[in-house]
Amino acid sequence: MPSKAKRSILEPPAKFVSEKVLSLDAKVVEKYVPDKLLLLLINALDKRASPRTIDSIVGMIERHISTKTLASLITVADEYVPDTVASSRKVSTVVAGVGKYIPDRIIPPESAEKWSNLKTKFSIPTLLIKEGKAAPAGD
């Protein structure tokens, strides 16, 4: 019986680690990263990253990362990121600033609900850039 008690204590180490480590990271970012630096970096991403660059990065993700891996990453982010991290204004700003470039087409269908939860949790807007691959060159 004691082995079952130990196993139940040790069973969710990923959740324990995520709560401790990610919460600490969020506290460090909240305390030591100035708002101006965050704003500068997010604006630089928006201004300097061309749609072609973003499309090529998304294309590489589609080619090199399996849908099973993407589904696992979304599940981990949805289930194991503690609310203290999601409620951090600065962390949510960074996640939303990067997450808005992730098109819904690369999200596996089985993870659509969890992706929707993450978009709500971190206030991620929908993709701002038009899909560049399908547009004909003459139009």
N, C-alpha and C positions, 0 to 999 in steps of 0.2 A: 504493500500500500504506500509506503513512503516514496517509492520510486515514481508512482503515478503523481504524487503531490509535487515532487521535484520536476517532473516532466511538464506538468501544467504551469509551473512557475517559469520554466525555461522555454516553453513552447513558442511564445510570440517575441523572440528577441529582436526581430526586425521592427516591430511596433515600438518596443521599449527604446531601441537605439534611435529610431526616427523621432520619437517624442523628445528625447534628451538632446540629441545632436542638432536637429533642425530647430528646435526651440532656442537653443543657445545661439545658433547662427542668426536666427531672426532677431534676437536681442542685441547681438553685436552689430548687425546691419542697422537696426533702429537707432542705436546709440552713437555709432562712430562714422557712419556714412552720411555726409552732408546732403541736404536736399538738392542743392545746386549741382553737385556732382552727378547725382542720379538723373536729374533733369537734363544735364548736358549729355550724358551717355545715351539716354533714351532718344533725345532729339537727334544725336549723331547717327544712331541706328536708322531712324526714320528718314533722315536727309541723305545719308551716304549710301545706304544699301539700295542698289537699283533693283527694279522688278526682275530683271534678268538674273541677277545674283541670287535673289530669293528663290526664283523658279529653279535654278540649278541646284541649290541646296536641298530644296524639297524633292527634286528628282533623284538626287543621291540618296536621300532618306528612303524614298520609295524602292530604289533598286537594291540597297545594301542592308536594310533592316527589315526583317520579316514581320508579317502582320501579327504573328504570335508574340514577338518581342515588343512591338508597339502596344498590343493589348495588355501585356504584363506591366509595362511602364505606366500606362494610364491607370491600371488597377492599383498599382503601388502608390501613385501620386494621389489618387482619390481616397484610398483607404488608410494610408499610413502617414499622410501629412497632417500633423496636429492642427487644431483650430487656432492655436496661438501663432502659428506661422501664417496661416491664411488671413488672420486678422491684422497682421503686420502691414501697415500702409506701404512701406517701402518695398517689402518683398512682393506684395501683390502688384505693385507698380511695375517691377521688373518682369514678373511672370506674365502680366498682361501685355507689356511692351514687346516681349518676344513671342508670346502665344498668339497674338493677333495675326502673325504671319503663317501660322499653321493652318492649311486648308482642311476643310472637313472631308475632302475626298481621300486623304491618306489615313484617316481614322478607320480602323477595322469596324465593320458593322456591329460586332458583338460588344464593342466598347463605346458605342455612340451615347448611351445613357450616362456612362461614367465621364465621358468627355464633356457632355452637357453639364454635369455636376461640377467639373473642374472649371468650366467657363463661368459658371455662376459663382463658385467659391472665390475665384481670383478676379472676377469682373473682366474676363477676357472678351474683347469685342470680336465681331466677325472679321473675316479677312478683308483688308482694305484694298488690296491690289487685285486687279482683274487677272483671270487665268490667261497667261501669255501663250501657251502652246497651241490652243485651238484657234486663235485668231488668224485669218488669212493675211498674207503680206500686202495685198492690193487694196484692202479696205481701210 
